[in-house]
Amino acid sequence: MTPAQTPTEKVTRAIGVDVGATLAKLAFRAPGGALEFALLPAAHAEAVAARVRAFDPDRVGLTGCGASALEARLGMTCRQSIEFEAWGRGSRSLLGNRGLDDGSPYLLVSVGTGTSVLRVEGTDVARVGGTALGGGTLMGLSSALTGKTDYEEICRLAERGDRGRVDLQVADLYSASEIGLPGETTAAAFGKLSRPESEAPSVEDLSAAILGLVGENVALIGCGIAYATGVRRLVYGGGTLHDNPALVSLLHAVTSMAGCEPILLEHGSFAGAVGALESAGNS
């Protein structure tokens, strides 16, 4: 019991849930005040609801495309937030926890099932672009091309693969003195698959190429928006970055090479859930 707490006071227990198309992200505070997180498949709707009920919350903040369905399943009144606003609020909080919120504007690149790019400045959040490439692309192409459907397995396979056996690279077309681009630059994603002289790629190689297609283009699109808006600070988050070091490394490398500042948001998969939690706590 804290000095400010009397024996008759009840501690408020709030939880935030971001229910996306693929994952449900939960954020709540431990008794000591530290943020804690949980991740569940969004398709397992009753398991998500059971996890929320087990927390025995007084207040529930919800966001994401599955928010209304979860509220109905819980049978209690929840505070819903527009997901872009929740992501912006949560990203500011997570940046602040690392001492990185200096008040300057940034682009939040949320890589979920698809990808949205938000301009965040203070409490102002606006979607300024995005792409249909994201975790849904990674999972869909992996299923079609490799038969793999487990996210963690796909990420591990990609770490061991060689994109150069699938993608057509600048070095396949030009000598080093003929063009002012690094030889490993992608000339055509999956371009070698149509060349009869190329060896059949392994599952690992295909996984690496799929991840490369998503990561490289998400970063380039984000940087293009950065140049268009004059905001060169890109903060990456979203469920697809969870336990995916190869994608994180690629986003960082491409963003840096394009002349922008990359920040990989710690616990960035849960930015929306943190924003929903803060909204519930303030209601």
Number of C-alpha atoms within 10 A of each C-alpha: 8 5 5 6 10 9 6 6 9 9 10 9 17 23 27 33 31 33 28 21 16 18 22 26 27 28 25 24 16 11 9 6 8 8 13 14 18 14 17 16 15 19 15 12 17 13 13 25 16 13 14 19 11 9 12 13 14 15 21 27 30 32 29 24 14 20 23 15 11 22 18 12 14 17 9 12 11 20 20 21 21 15 22 23 22 28 32 26 25 23 30 25 18 21 20 13 11 10 9 14 16 10 12 11 18 23 28 29 26 29 28 24 21 20 24 23 26 26 24 26 15 15 10 12 19 15 15 17 15 19 15 15 19 26 23 19 18 25 20 15 18 23 14 10 12 16 12 17 15 11 16 12 11 24 20 17 18 24 17 14 19 17 25 22 21 27 26 22 22 19 18 15 12 13 11 12 7 9 12 10 13 11 16 14 14 21 15 13 17 19 15 20 16 10 10 8 8 11 11 13 17 15 19 20 23 27 31 28 24 25 27 22 21 24 25 19 16 27 24 16 17 31 26 16 21 22 13 11 12 11 18 22 21 28 22 25 27 26 24 24 24 19 14 18 13 18 22 17 12 17 25 20 14 19 23 15 11 14 13 20 17 20 18 17 23 16 19 25 29 30 31 35 33 36 32 35 30 22 24 22 18 11 10
